[in-house]
């Protein structure tokens, strides 16, 4: 049962993986939680979470869903923008239409949600918007170029927006997971124009991605970072989630580029 005196959190893409873990962790932290999925009829019930249908790639859907939450609870205290998709393959193998599809969800989906939620937070003089980025928002990601570009975009958008809205009591924060044990690999789109010249290395890249997901952090570790972003008295702009993500973020800042890029190529088993 949801109550009027508990803070309200809205989590996109909450039916599985990081989103589901975040929704459960927010319930445990004392929030009333509304989760979203593109098709709630296929979502198994999650204790303490009310689900609404939402397509973050649709202006109409975003507007209607946010209004439903505001009408029911009167406010949104925390927005977690978690919905996202992946796209594998060499950049040359991905059509512009495929890349646009990734950006429409990973970037413009975030912007749509912010545009609808921010006026309510600003009017109330407070709120937190937590955008799920990735360690690939900080480093190169061979054979995930469009996905990495979308996360770099989320980083720049979030950090810029945070400076605009602080005076209104609203913070915009980033959570940056590393490899996480989710269905990312299975749900990622394959290239629509595969080229023989990339066949061998694409297969290697797919193996690297599969291993990173298989051996990755539990989504609960990312959820812990989301809870910190939602509740810290003095929040940080960025929260890396998990030890690997923390190490990579630190190395990116302090290691000379030549050495860092050499390690990127070694990890991804790239020639040269």
C-alpha atoms as a printed R data frame, in Angstrom:
    type eleno elety resid chain resno      x       y       z
1   ATOM     1    CA   UNK     A     1  0.000   0.000   0.000
2   ATOM     2    CA   UNK     A     2  1.413   3.369  -1.035
3   ATOM     3    CA   UNK     A     3  1.137   6.264   1.409
4   ATOM     4    CA   UNK     A     4  1.063  10.010   0.889
5   ATOM     5    CA   UNK     A     5  3.800  10.830   3.402
6   ATOM     6    CA   UNK     A     6  6.591   8.773   1.831
7   ATOM     7    CA   UNK     A     7  8.846  10.169  -0.898
8   ATOM     8    CA   UNK     A     8  7.909   9.129  -4.423
9   ATOM     9    CA   UNK     A     9 10.385   7.560  -6.858
10  ATOM    10    CA   UNK     A    10  9.763   6.892 -10.542
11  ATOM    11    CA   UNK     A    11 12.047   4.277 -12.149
12  ATOM    12    CA   UNK     A    12 12.046   3.649 -15.899
13  ATOM    13    CA   UNK     A    13 12.836   0.179 -17.210
14  ATOM    14    CA   UNK     A    14 12.047  -1.372 -13.834
15  ATOM    15    CA   UNK     A    15 10.868  -4.816 -14.940
16  ATOM    16    CA   UNK     A    16 14.293  -6.484 -14.775
17  ATOM    17    CA   UNK     A    17 18.008  -6.024 -14.215
18  ATOM    18    CA   UNK     A    18 19.283  -2.769 -12.756
19  ATOM    19    CA   UNK     A    19 15.866  -1.111 -12.876
20  ATOM    20    CA   UNK     A    20 14.192  -3.866 -10.889
21  ATOM    21    CA   UNK     A    21 17.020  -3.924  -8.331
22  ATOM    22    CA   UNK     A    22 16.811  -0.142  -7.996
23  ATOM    23    CA   UNK     A    23 13.037  -0.217  -7.511
24  ATOM    24    CA   UNK     A    24 13.324  -2.842  -4.766
25  ATOM    25    CA   UNK     A    25 16.155  -0.960  -3.067
26  ATOM    26    CA   UNK     A    26 14.147   2.277  -3.107
27  ATOM    27    CA   UNK     A    27 11.192   0.504  -1.498
28  ATOM    28    CA   UNK     A    28 13.561  -0.784   1.195
29  ATOM    29    CA   UNK     A    29 14.898   2.768   1.652
30  ATOM    30    CA   UNK     A    30 11.406   4.079   2.414
31  ATOM    31    CA   UNK     A    31 10.146   5.267  -0.963
32  ATOM    32    CA   UNK     A    32  6.857   4.621  -2.652
33  ATOM    33    CA   UNK     A    33  7.975   3.419  -6.072
34  ATOM    34    CA   UNK     A    34  6.389   3.539  -9.499
35  ATOM    35    CA   UNK     A    35  8.187   1.408 -12.049
36  ATOM    36    CA   UNK     A    36  7.693   1.450 -15.783
37  ATOM    37    CA   UNK     A    37  7.895  -1.054 -18.594
38  ATOM    38    CA   UNK     A    38  6.923  -0.922 -22.246
39  ATOM    39    CA   UNK     A    39  4.435  -3.744 -21.620
40  ATOM    40    CA   UNK     A    40  3.369  -4.201 -18.007
41  ATOM    41    CA   UNK     A    41  1.132  -7.140 -18.943
42  ATOM    42    CA   UNK     A    42  4.319  -9.198 -19.229
43  ATOM    43    CA   UNK     A    43  5.857  -7.995 -15.947
44  ATOM    44    CA   UNK     A    44  5.857 -10.268 -12.909
45  ATOM    45    CA   UNK     A    45  4.614  -8.474  -9.764
46  ATOM    46    CA   UNK     A    46  7.341  -6.795  -7.714
47  ATOM    47    CA   UNK     A    47  6.618  -6.272  -4.006
48  ATOM    48    CA   UNK     A    48  6.003  -2.622  -3.198
49  ATOM    49    CA   UNK     A    49  6.266  -1.400  -6.813
50  ATOM    50    CA   UNK     A    50  3.326  -0.127  -8.864
51  ATOM    51    CA   UNK     A    51  3.861  -0.488 -12.620
52  ATOM    52    CA   UNK     A    52  2.785   1.740 -15.480
53  ATOM    53    CA   UNK     A    53  3.233   1.305 -19.221
54  ATOM    54    CA   UNK     A    54  5.800   3.681 -20.690
55  ATOM    55    CA   UNK     A    55  7.649   4.047 -23.972
56  ATOM    56    CA   UNK     A    56 10.420   6.595 -23.403
57  ATOM    57    CA   UNK     A    57 10.717   7.020 -27.185
58  ATOM    58    CA   UNK     A    58  7.188   8.482 -27.317
59  ATOM    59    CA   UNK     A    59  6.436  12.064 -26.269
60  ATOM    60    CA   UNK     A    60  2.796  11.162 -25.707
61  ATOM    61    CA   UNK     A    61  3.568   8.134 -23.562
62  ATOM    62    CA   UNK     A    62  6.077  10.021 -21.419
63  ATOM    63    CA   UNK     A    63  3.700  12.932 -20.841
64  ATOM    64    CA   UNK     A    64  0.776  10.670 -19.951
65  ATOM    65    CA   UNK     A    65  2.770   8.471 -17.571
66  ATOM    66    CA   UNK     A    66  4.341  11.343 -15.657
67  ATOM    67    CA   UNK     A    67  0.931  12.998 -15.339
68  ATOM    68    CA   UNK     A    68 -0.532   9.753 -13.952
69  ATOM    69    CA   UNK     A    69  2.116   9.679 -11.235
70  ATOM    70    CA   UNK     A    70  1.652  13.344 -10.346
71  ATOM    71    CA   UNK     A    71 -2.129  13.015 -10.310
72  ATOM    72    CA   UNK     A    72 -1.953  10.034  -7.971
73  ATOM    73    CA   UNK     A    73  0.774  11.155  -5.581
74  ATOM    74    CA   UNK     A    74  1.028  14.890  -6.074
75  ATOM    75    CA   UNK     A    75  4.768  14.870  -6.687
76  ATOM    76    CA   UNK     A    76  7.861  13.017  -7.872
77  ATOM    77    CA   UNK     A    77 10.843  13.276  -5.543
78  ATOM    78    CA   UNK     A    78 13.287  11.037  -7.419
79  ATOM    79    CA   UNK     A    79 13.414  10.111 -11.094
80  ATOM    80    CA   UNK     A    80 15.683   7.235 -12.092
81  ATOM    81    CA   UNK     A    81 16.256   7.188 -15.850
82  ATOM    82    CA   UNK     A    82 17.306   3.586 -16.343
83  ATOM    83    CA   UNK     A    83 15.585   2.491 -19.574
84  ATOM    84    CA   UNK     A    84 18.115   1.848 -22.319
85  ATOM    85    CA   UNK     A    85 19.244  -0.441 -25.132
86  ATOM    86    CA   UNK     A    86 22.542  -1.607 -26.581
87  ATOM    87    CA   UNK     A    87 23.860  -1.893 -30.126
88  ATOM    88    CA   UNK     A    88 26.802  -4.102 -31.045
89  ATOM    89    CA   UNK     A    89 29.011  -4.363 -34.102
90  ATOM    90    CA   UNK     A    90 31.603  -2.164 -35.762
91  ATOM    91    CA   UNK     A    91 30.462   1.406 -36.263
92  ATOM    92    CA   UNK     A    92 30.632   0.964 -40.031
93  ATOM    93    CA   UNK     A    93 28.219  -1.968 -39.743
94  ATOM    94    CA   UNK     A    94 25.553   0.013 -37.886
95  ATOM    95    CA   UNK     A    95 23.183   2.050 -40.010
96  ATOM    96    CA   UNK     A    96 22.394   5.615 -39.051
97  ATOM    97    CA   UNK     A    97 18.835   4.459 -38.408
98  ATOM    98    CA   UNK     A    98 20.107   1.948 -35.832
99  ATOM    99    CA   UNK     A    99 22.186   4.603 -34.099
100 ATOM   100    CA   UNK     A   100 19.192   6.937 -34.094
101 ATOM   101    CA   UNK     A   101 17.159   4.204 -32.421
102 ATOM   102    CA   UNK     A   102 19.739   3.914 -29.644
103 ATOM   103    CA   UNK     A   103 19.846   7.667 -29.123
104 ATOM   104    CA   UNK     A   104 16.050   7.924 -29.170
105 ATOM   105    CA   UNK     A   105 15.882   5.716 -26.080
106 ATOM   106    CA   UNK     A   106 19.201   6.238 -24.288
107 ATOM   107    CA   UNK     A   107 19.496  10.003 -24.798
108 ATOM   108    CA   UNK     A   108 16.244  11.539 -25.998
109 ATOM   109    CA   UNK     A   109 14.315   9.198 -23.712
110 ATOM   110    CA   UNK     A   110 16.190  10.747 -20.792
111 ATOM   111    CA   UNK     A   111 15.494  14.235 -22.137
112 ATOM   112    CA   UNK     A   112 11.783  13.496 -22.577
113 ATOM   113    CA   UNK     A   113 11.490  12.295 -18.992
114 ATOM   114    CA   UNK     A   114 13.404  15.298 -17.666
115 ATOM   115    CA   UNK     A   115 11.262  17.742 -19.643
116 ATOM   116    CA   UNK     A   116  8.109  16.301 -18.066
117 ATOM   117    CA   UNK     A   117  9.338  15.772 -14.504
118 ATOM   118    CA   UNK     A   118 11.526  18.825 -13.983
119 ATOM   119    CA   UNK     A   119  8.710  21.430 -13.913
120 ATOM   120    CA   UNK     A   120  7.045  19.554 -11.041
121 ATOM   121    CA   UNK     A   121 10.306  19.293  -9.092
122 ATOM   122    CA   UNK     A   122 11.186  22.914  -9.728
123 ATOM   123    CA   UNK     A   123  7.746  24.076  -8.586
124 ATOM   124    CA   UNK     A   124  8.189  22.151  -5.331
125 ATOM   125    CA   UNK     A   125 11.728  23.436  -4.850
126 ATOM   126    CA   UNK     A   126 13.415  20.044  -4.755
127 ATOM   127    CA   UNK     A   127 14.049  16.682  -6.331
128 ATOM   128    CA   UNK     A   128 16.712  14.433  -7.767
129 ATOM   129    CA   UNK     A   129 17.108  13.134 -11.290
130 ATOM   130    CA   UNK     A   130 19.419  10.128 -11.490
131 ATOM   131    CA   UNK     A   131 20.568   9.188 -14.972
132 ATOM   132    CA   UNK     A   132 22.067   5.769 -15.632
133 ATOM   133    CA   UNK     A   133 25.220   6.236 -17.619
134 ATOM   134    CA   UNK     A   134 27.944   3.606 -17.946
135 ATOM   135    CA   UNK     A   135 31.662   3.308 -17.601
136 ATOM   136    CA   UNK     A   136 31.439   3.490 -21.401
137 ATOM   137    CA   UNK     A   137 30.350   7.088 -20.940
138 ATOM   138    CA   UNK     A   138 33.943   7.748 -19.852
139 ATOM   139    CA   UNK     A   139 36.068   5.445 -22.002
140 ATOM   140    CA   UNK     A   140 36.183   4.085 -25.576
141 ATOM   141    CA   UNK     A   141 34.078   1.025 -26.361
142 ATOM   142    CA   UNK     A   142 35.184  -0.659 -29.598
143 ATOM   143    CA   UNK     A   143 32.305  -2.480 -31.300
144 ATOM   144    CA   UNK     A   144 29.874  -0.574 -29.083
145 ATOM   145    CA   UNK     A   145 30.499   2.858 -30.591
146 ATOM   146    CA   UNK     A   146 26.897   4.069 -30.871
147 ATOM   147    CA   UNK     A   147 26.084   2.833 -27.371
148 ATOM   148    CA   UNK     A   148 29.185   4.507 -25.947
149 ATOM   149    CA   UNK     A   149 28.341   7.706 -27.811
150 ATOM   150    CA   UNK     A   150 24.860   7.692 -26.272
151 ATOM   151    CA   UNK     A   151 26.314   7.358 -22.779
152 ATOM   152    CA   UNK     A   152 28.875  10.106 -23.428
153 ATOM   153    CA   UNK     A   153 25.901  12.253 -24.442
154 ATOM   154    CA   UNK     A   154 24.051  11.409 -21.214
155 ATOM   155    CA   UNK     A   155 27.148  12.432 -19.247
156 ATOM   156    CA   UNK     A   156 27.430  15.825 -20.937
157 ATOM   157    CA   UNK     A   157 23.695  16.503 -20.754
158 ATOM   158    CA   UNK     A   158 23.405  15.550 -17.092
159 ATOM   159    CA   UNK     A   159 26.415  17.504 -15.890
160 ATOM   160    CA   UNK     A   160 25.313  20.604 -17.797
161 ATOM   161    CA   UNK     A   161 21.710  20.340 -16.599
162 ATOM   162    CA   UNK     A   162 22.812  19.934 -12.992
163 ATOM   163    CA   UNK     A   163 24.347  23.406 -13.066
164 ATOM   164    CA   UNK     A   164 21.129  24.879 -14.469
165 ATOM   165    CA   UNK     A   165 18.761  23.510 -11.845
166 ATOM   166    CA   UNK     A   166 20.706  23.554  -8.583
167 ATOM   167    CA   UNK     A   167 19.353  27.004  -7.715
168 ATOM   168    CA   UNK     A   168 15.859  25.501  -7.869
169 ATOM   169    CA   UNK     A   169 16.705  22.766  -5.370
170 ATOM   170    CA   UNK     A   170 17.002  20.033  -7.978
171 ATOM   171    CA   UNK     A   171 20.087  17.891  -8.573
172 ATOM   172    CA   UNK     A   172 20.940  15.845 -11.669
173 ATOM   173    CA   UNK     A   173 23.289  12.961 -10.868
174 ATOM   174    CA   UNK     A   174 25.003  10.156 -12.774
175 ATOM   175    CA   UNK     A   175 25.401   6.498 -11.852
176 ATOM   176    CA   UNK     A   176 28.097   4.710 -13.860
177 ATOM   177    CA   UNK     A   177 27.989   0.890 -13.770
178 ATOM   178    CA   UNK     A   178 30.715  -1.302 -15.182
179 ATOM   179    CA   UNK     A   179 30.018  -4.833 -16.366
180 ATOM   180    CA   UNK     A   180 26.752  -5.929 -14.755
181 ATOM   181    CA   UNK     A   181 25.060  -9.306 -14.751
182 ATOM   182    CA   UNK     A   182 21.923  -8.388 -16.714
183 ATOM   183    CA   UNK     A   183 20.318  -9.241 -20.044
184 ATOM   184    CA   UNK     A   184 22.264  -6.442 -21.786
185 ATOM   185    CA   UNK     A   185 23.918  -8.781 -24.270
186 ATOM   186    CA   UNK     A   186 20.707 -10.642 -25.147
187 ATOM   187    CA   UNK     A   187 18.773  -7.393 -25.556
188 ATOM   188    CA   UNK     A   188 21.376  -5.604 -27.669
189 ATOM   189    CA   UNK     A   189 20.637  -5.089 -31.357
190 ATOM   190    CA   UNK     A   190 22.954  -6.710 -33.885
191 ATOM   191    CA   UNK     A   191 24.374  -4.697 -36.808
192 ATOM   192    CA   UNK     A   192 22.052  -4.433 -39.787
193 ATOM   193    CA   UNK     A   193 24.824  -4.214 -42.393
194 ATOM   194    CA   UNK     A   194 27.479  -6.751 -41.260
195 ATOM   195    CA   UNK     A   195 30.699  -6.635 -43.264
196 ATOM   196    CA   UNK     A   196 33.029  -9.624 -43.748
197 ATOM   197    CA   UNK     A   197 36.075  -7.497 -42.946
198 ATOM   198    CA   UNK     A   198 34.842  -7.186 -39.346
199 ATOM   199    CA   UNK     A   199 33.563 -10.760 -38.878
200 ATOM   200    CA   UNK     A   200 36.518 -12.086 -36.892
201 ATOM   201    CA   UNK     A   201 36.922  -9.118 -34.588
202 ATOM   202    CA   UNK     A   202 33.164  -8.776 -34.104
203 ATOM   203    CA   UNK     A   203 33.041 -12.339 -32.798
204 ATOM   204    CA   UNK     A   204 35.878 -11.537 -30.405
205 ATOM   205    CA   UNK     A   205 34.083  -8.396 -29.257
206 ATOM   206    CA   UNK     A   206 30.901 -10.394 -28.657
207 ATOM   207    CA   UNK     A   207 32.901 -12.803 -26.485
208 ATOM   208    CA   UNK     A   208 34.391  -9.911 -24.499
209 ATOM   209    CA   UNK     A   209 30.956  -8.414 -23.928
210 ATOM   210    CA   UNK     A   210 29.478 -11.779 -22.939
211 ATOM   211    CA   UNK     A   211 32.266 -12.338 -20.416
212 ATOM   212    CA   UNK     A   212 31.831  -8.847 -18.955
213 ATOM   213    CA   UNK     A   213 28.121  -9.521 -18.447
214 ATOM   214    CA   UNK     A   214 28.603 -13.069 -17.177
215 ATOM   215    CA   UNK     A   215 31.270 -12.065 -14.657
216 ATOM   216    CA   UNK     A   216 29.805  -8.643 -13.953
217 ATOM   217    CA   UNK     A   217 28.512  -7.095 -10.759
218 ATOM   218    CA   UNK     A   218 25.152  -8.024  -9.333
219 ATOM   219    CA   UNK     A   219 22.522  -5.378 -10.197
220 ATOM   220    CA   UNK     A   220 22.121  -4.850  -6.448
221 ATOM   221    CA   UNK     A   221 25.552  -3.180  -6.426
222 ATOM   222    CA   UNK     A   222 24.327  -0.616  -8.945
223 ATOM   223    CA   UNK     A   223 21.123  -0.208  -6.949
224 ATOM   224    CA   UNK     A   224 23.223   0.655  -3.903
225 ATOM   225    CA   UNK     A   225 24.849   3.507  -5.830
226 ATOM   226    CA   UNK     A   226 21.409   4.695  -6.949
227 ATOM   227    CA   UNK     A   227 20.214   4.765  -3.335
228 ATOM   228    CA   UNK     A   228 23.277   6.817  -2.373
229 ATOM   229    CA   UNK     A   229 22.540   9.286  -5.168
230 ATOM   230    CA   UNK     A   230 18.908   9.491  -4.063
231 ATOM   231    CA   UNK     A   231 19.561   9.977  -0.363
232 ATOM   232    CA   UNK     A   232 23.030  11.475   0.267
233 ATOM   233    CA   UNK     A   233 22.810  14.800   2.084
234 ATOM   234    CA   UNK     A   234 25.592  16.205  -0.078
235 ATOM   235    CA   UNK     A   235 25.359  14.193  -3.318
236 ATOM   236    CA   UNK     A   236 28.190  13.737  -5.786
237 ATOM   237    CA   UNK     A   237 27.679  14.423  -9.473
238 ATOM   238    CA   UNK     A   238 28.990  10.941 -10.337
239 ATOM   239    CA   UNK     A   239 28.631   7.591  -8.598
240 ATOM   240    CA   UNK     A   240 30.638   4.741 -10.037
241 ATOM   241    CA   UNK     A   241 28.995   1.410  -9.256
242 ATOM   242    CA   UNK     A   242 31.263  -1.478  -8.335
243 ATOM   243    CA   UNK     A   243 35.013  -1.853  -7.848
244 ATOM   244    CA   UNK     A   244 35.860  -2.349 -11.537
245 ATOM   245    CA   UNK     A   245 34.022   0.796 -12.586
246 ATOM   246    CA   UNK     A   246 35.760   2.732  -9.826
247 ATOM   247    CA   UNK     A   247 39.196   1.567 -10.915
248 ATOM   248    CA   UNK     A   248 38.550   2.325 -14.581
249 ATOM   249    CA   UNK     A   249 37.263   5.801 -13.759
250 ATOM   250    CA   UNK     A   250 40.368   6.536 -11.710
251 ATOM   251    CA   UNK     A   251 42.751   5.162 -14.334
252 ATOM   252    CA   UNK     A   252 41.053   7.226 -17.044
253 ATOM   253    CA   UNK     A   253 41.914  10.373 -15.080
254 ATOM   254    CA   UNK     A   254 45.492   9.623 -14.066
255 ATOM   255    CA   UNK     A   255 47.049   7.245 -16.611
256 ATOM   256    CA   UNK     A   256 48.689   8.773 -19.728
257 ATOM   257    CA   UNK     A   257 46.534   8.335 -22.822
258 ATOM   258    CA   UNK     A   258 49.070   6.218 -24.685
259 ATOM   259    CA   UNK     A   259 49.170   3.654 -21.876
260 ATOM   260    CA   UNK     A   260 45.434   3.768 -21.256
261 ATOM   261    CA   UNK     A   261 44.573   3.208 -24.907
262 ATOM   262    CA   UNK     A   262 47.078   0.362 -25.092
263 ATOM   263    CA   UNK     A   263 45.213  -1.340 -22.268
264 ATOM   264    CA   UNK     A   264 41.874  -0.752 -24.005
265 ATOM   265    CA   UNK     A   265 43.195  -2.540 -27.086
266 ATOM   266    CA   UNK     A   266 44.650  -5.366 -25.021
267 ATOM   267    CA   UNK     A   267 41.416  -5.912 -23.099
268 ATOM   268    CA   UNK     A   268 39.399  -5.968 -26.320
269 ATOM   269    CA   UNK     A   269 41.962  -8.221 -28.035
270 ATOM   270    CA   UNK     A   270 42.517  -5.727 -30.842
271 ATOM   271    CA   UNK     A   271 45.558  -5.969 -33.129
272 ATOM   272    CA   UNK     A   272 48.123  -3.186 -33.273
